[in-house]
């Protein structure tokens, strides 16, 4: 197919027969119009400040203005002091600042398993996998001191860290910190619950005592010691990192 035939499929053939300079005038006219209208600069040269540039207008010479005293960024209104600090003045609070129900505890369970169990263990006994690999062993949550510690203390530990433990303020939002603490309380209770406190329906579901193996026969050496720093049981696969075998 000749080239001309090909083009003629797309363009009316008569156009192809037009003199070669047929389009030159309209193109010239259009070009002038484009240049003339494109010459306006007002949108390019706006009277605006760029961040941190010098300013002749403000006395301190800064274009970026300091915040007014008392400015609160959106979502940063931390007026509920107990909720955001776990403290009431100087003292740790001992009452949860949010309502605790099953959903909250379940949320706390999930967050605890994600963020705390690697070190504290799923039972809170301080024998998480990172500890077995050589990290400093935290105290068990089931020692008397931590069972009696006010909830505000736990909040403080999560928010600000404690000794060798880093803080989790960036990873865990305040509400989730309280949820985790509610779950820690549940864990603590689970290790110290009194059968007499069970509702009658549940008590009936318990296996009778003679069928339950005595604690010594249950192979959970991890939770036996409840001293402040229980020893890691022998035979734990502990190969501290960096240590030659
Ligand atoms: C990387 C390991 C690690 C993780 C993860 C971790 N902790 Fe700890 N935690 C420790 C260590 C180690 C200590 C003991 C610190 C010390 O005494 O120097 C500790 C101590 C504590 C204590 C006891 C403070 C006291 O009064 O003795 C609490 C409560 C605690 N952690 C809560 C938490 C909670 C809640 C989380 C999860 C949000 C968490 N930890 C996550 C390592 C960890």
Boltz pocket constraint, residues with backbone or C-beta under 6 A from the ligand:
constraints:
  - pocket:
      binder: B
      contacts: [[A, 111], [A, 112], [A, 115], [A, 116], [A, 117], [A, 118], [A, 119], [A, 120], [A, 130], [A, 135], [A, 136], [A, 137], [A, 138], [A, 139], [A, 153], [A, 154], [A, 157], [A, 158], [A, 162], [A, 163], [A, 164], [A, 165], [A, 166], [A, 168], [A, 172], [A, 180]]
      max_distance: 6.0
